[in-house]
Amino acid sequence: MKNIILSLFCSILLCSCEEYGQPPSLNLQGEYVIDMITVSKIDNTVELGDSVYYPGTTYINSFDTYPMDTIKLGITKWHFDYNVLSMSPIENGTGGYTWQRQYYYDVINYNSDWDMGNISFNCEGSRRVFKIVNKATESLTLRSSGQWIYGNHGPNVSITLKFTRIGP
């Protein structure tokens, strides 16, 4: 009887109820429209103020390259596939789009729903890194890692893009 209880106890210890699993991968797939941009300028530790752009306005960055230089809020669309980010759509006459620009992207440093990592892609010869600030079912928020448009002596300009999902 003592051996039966001991073997039952050992089998319970070896067959723990705790389940180990990999964190689920982040699913960004879908078509999004950019509906708000916040531009933050920080010089050393001093914030120089934010500029906020809403639907119906156009964000123009003369220091950036196409297609990131001009963004029409409420109109500009991005499409995330498994590992391809598509920009600059043209209607193809059948209800779909032909995407003029496509870039391979990676989600790096994804740890959990609290630290969703970064999106990294090469766009027209420069590497872009965006922090995934928020990912909900119908929205996405990305913040750029920053750009020093005036060189070493100027402020760091960070752009936050807020997307609304509009399609698969």
Summary of the structure (lengths in Angstrom):
residues: 168
radius of gyration: 22.6
end to end distance: 61.9
largest distance: 82.7
contacts: 403
relative contact order: 0.19
helix: 10%
strand: 52%
